[in-house]
Amino acid sequence: MSGAREKLEAAFAQWLGAKYAFAFWKGRVAMYVILRALGIGGGDEVIVPGYTCVAVARPIKYVGARPVYVDIEPVTFNMDPAKIEAKLSGKTRLIVAQHTYGYPAEMDAILDIARHRSLPVIEDSCLALGSTYKGRRTGTLTLAAYWSMQWSKTFTTGFGGIATTDDADLAAKIERLARQEAREPGLKEATLLAAMRTVHRLLAFPKTVSRMQAVYRRLSDAGLVAINPPGAEQVRFTPAFFKRLGAAQARVGLQHVHRLDANLAHRRRLMRLYDRLLAERGWPMPRIPDYMDPVLVRYPVRVADKAAAIALAQARRLELGTWFDCPLHQIDVPMETFDYAWGMCPISEKAARETVNLPTHPRVGERLARQVVDLVCEIGSAK
């Protein structure tokens, strides 16, 4: 057992207000262990939004179940509760409520549907650390939640994920699965990840991040920096996937948890700045319900020409995110592999064609924020 990991689990649970927390190698591993603990398996169906990361679909396939995609509503990019009923069947066993970009999902409506069908709900809180819904923190609204500490999330341990719950029985099952089946990261994995964290800390700044990402993708495609071998995480589960968080990751994570309130305060200030700057330029602003208090891991905007915006950002060496570039972001195999067919979620597909996102992380200051706003306004808003 890792003492550092146990300290991180306790600190994160205390900060969140959850009773139990369990740290794993990646956020998708945290989702996988929750699915396993809930008994989701072969022939089951899991409701997910049609605007998500392929990392959400993979664990569902790993347990033998099938993801069923529900289209989103266009303001918060979250699953539209009005469209859920049509996707339910006798095989539905779970609803995953994703808080996209940090905007809370419409939890009352989702939970009401789930209660009538006697279905459990879990939260994908990977992008919503610090957000609240009707005064309660996302990740504490359902049976369980999972979180990511991957490079682009609110704070990072390189890779990393956490599963949280208040349910003692579910926690016992997660603990048993982790103890009996989860592996510890090997020395090679831990060393390579530590080196990647060092590079990220020293070189990942708003004016360099796009180039770093391009170089990393080329090296990863060549199998030179990938911690998992190319193709290791496609559809079929391999035991190497199910790993706990390493001790070095946990020590980094613990430092970040202690600085989390300052991190979130910075993101809120940038959100307010983006709101003001865009409104002053006549940008169409989304109307977020006042009972939602989001902390955005990225600030999404819809532009008239996404490709042109990305190219201009690269030319000016400005950080501009592409989430989500398709309904299953960054998928590297045909989407049909994960049970998605084009046309299935048209609002999600439109969002993927139009949306870029502005950085909110602690290395972004007001000057860079103004430059990014100038860029997207130069491109213009989507119609």
Secondary structure in CASP SS format (residue, H / E / C, confidence):
PFRMAT SS
TARGET T0000
AUTHOR 0000-0000-0000
METHOD secondary structure of the structure
MODEL  1
M C 1.00
S C 1.00
G H 1.00
A H 1.00
R H 1.00
E H 1.00
K H 1.00
L H 1.00
E H 1.00
A H 1.00
A H 1.00
F H 1.00
A H 1.00
Q H 1.00
W H 1.00
L H 1.00
G C 1.00
A C 1.00
K C 1.00
Y E 1.00
A E 1.00
F E 1.00
A E 1.00
F E 1.00
W C 1.00
K C 1.00
G H 1.00
R H 1.00
V H 1.00
A H 1.00
M H 1.00
Y H 1.00
V H 1.00
I H 1.00
L H 1.00
R H 1.00
A H 1.00
L C 1.00
G C 1.00
I C 1.00
G C 1.00
G C 1.00
G C 1.00
D C 1.00
E E 1.00
V E 1.00
I E 1.00
V E 1.00
P E 1.00
G C 1.00
Y C 1.00
T E 1.00
C E 1.00
V H 1.00
A H 1.00
V H 1.00
A H 1.00
R H 1.00
P H 1.00
I H 1.00
K H 1.00
Y H 1.00
V C 1.00
G C 1.00
A C 1.00
R E 1.00
P E 1.00
V E 1.00
Y E 1.00
V E 1.00
D C 1.00
I E 1.00
E C 1.00
P C 1.00
V C 1.00
T C 1.00
F C 1.00
N C 1.00
M E 1.00
D C 1.00
P H 1.00
A H 1.00
K H 1.00
I C 1.00
E H 1.00
A H 1.00
K H 1.00
L C 1.00
S C 1.00
G C 1.00
K C 1.00
T E 1.00
R E 1.00
L E 1.00
I E 1.00
V E 1.00
A E 1.00
Q E 1.00
H C 1.00
T H 1.00
Y H 1.00
G H 1.00
Y C 1.00
P C 1.00
A C 1.00
E C 1.00
M H 1.00
D H 1.00
A H 1.00
I H 1.00
L H 1.00
D H 1.00
I H 1.00
A H 1.00
R H 1.00
H H 1.00
R H 1.00
S C 1.00
L C 1.00
P C 1.00
V E 1.00
I E 1.00
E E 1.00
D E 1.00
S C 1.00
C C 1.00
L C 1.00
A C 1.00
L C 1.00
G C 1.00
S C 1.00
T E 1.00
Y E 1.00
K C 1.00
G C 1.00
R E 1.00
R E 1.00
T C 1.00
G C 1.00
T C 1.00
L C 1.00
T C 1.00
L C 1.00
A E 1.00
A E 1.00
Y E 1.00
W E 1.00
S E 1.00
M C 1.00
Q E 1.00
W C 1.00
S C 1.00
K C 1.00
T C 1.00
F C 1.00
T C 1.00
T C 1.00
G E 1.00
F C 1.00
G C 1.00
G E 1.00
I E 1.00
A E 1.00
T E 1.00
T E 1.00
D C 1.00
D C 1.00
A H 1.00
D H 1.00
L H 1.00
A H 1.00
A H 1.00
K H 1.00
I H 1.00
E H 1.00
R H 1.00
L H 1.00
A H 1.00
R H 1.00
Q H 1.00
E H 1.00
A C 1.00
R E 1.00
E C 1.00
P C 1.00
G C 1.00
L H 1.00
K H 1.00
E H 1.00
A H 1.00
T H 1.00
L H 1.00
L H 1.00
A H 1.00
A H 1.00
M H 1.00
R H 1.00
T H 1.00
V H 1.00
H H 1.00
R H 1.00
L H 1.00
L H 1.00
A C 1.00
F C 1.00
P C 1.00
K C 1.00
T C 1.00
V H 1.00
S H 1.00
R H 1.00
M H 1.00
Q H 1.00
A H 1.00
V H 1.00
Y H 1.00
R H 1.00
R H 1.00
L H 1.00
S H 1.00
D H 1.00
A C 1.00
G C 1.00
L C 1.00
V C 1.00
A C 1.00
I C 1.00
N C 1.00
P C 1.00
P C 1.00
G C 1.00
A C 1.00
E C 1.00
Q C 1.00
V C 1.00
R C 1.00
F C 1.00
T C 1.00
P H 1.00
A H 1.00
F H 1.00
F C 1.00
K E 1.00
R E 1.00
L C 1.00
G C 1.00
A H 1.00
A H 1.00
Q H 1.00
A H 1.00
R H 1.00
V H 1.00
G H 1.00
L H 1.00
Q H 1.00
H H 1.00
V H 1.00
H H 1.00
R C 1.00
L H 1.00
D H 1.00
A H 1.00
N H 1.00
L H 1.00
A H 1.00
H H 1.00
R H 1.00
R H 1.00
R H 1.00
L H 1.00
M H 1.00
R H 1.00
L H 1.00
Y H 1.00
D H 1.00
R H 1.00
L H 1.00
L H 1.00
A H 1.00
E H 1.00
R C 1.00
G C 1.00
W C 1.00
P C 1.00
M C 1.00
P C 1.00
R C 1.00
I C 1.00
P C 1.00
D C 1.00
Y C 1.00
M E 1.00
D E 1.00
P C 1.00
V C 1.00
L C 1.00
V C 1.00
R E 1.00
Y E 1.00
P E 1.00
V E 1.00
R E 1.00
V E 1.00
A C 1.00
D C 1.00
K H 1.00
A H 1.00
A H 1.00
A H 1.00
I H 1.00
A H 1.00
L H 1.00
A H 1.00
Q H 1.00
A H 1.00
R H 1.00
R C 1.00
L C 1.00
E C 1.00
L C 1.00
G E 1.00
T C 1.00
W C 1.00
F C 1.00
D C 1.00
C C 1.00
P C 1.00
L E 1.00
H E 1.00
Q C 1.00
I C 1.00
D C 1.00
V C 1.00
P C 1.00
M H 1.00
E H 1.00
T H 1.00
F H 1.00
D C 1.00
Y C 1.00
A C 1.00
W C 1.00
G C 1.00
M C 1.00
C C 1.00
P H 1.00
I H 1.00
S H 1.00
E H 1.00
K H 1.00
A H 1.00
A H 1.00
R H 1.00
E H 1.00
T E 1.00
V E 1.00
N E 1.00
L E 1.00
P E 1.00
T C 1.00
H C 1.00
P C 1.00
R C 1.00
V C 1.00
G C 1.00
E H 1.00
R H 1.00
L H 1.00
A H 1.00
R H 1.00
Q H 1.00
V H 1.00
V H 1.00
D H 1.00
L H 1.00
V H 1.00
C H 1.00
E H 1.00
I H 1.00
G C 1.00
S E 1.00
A C 1.00
K C 1.00
END
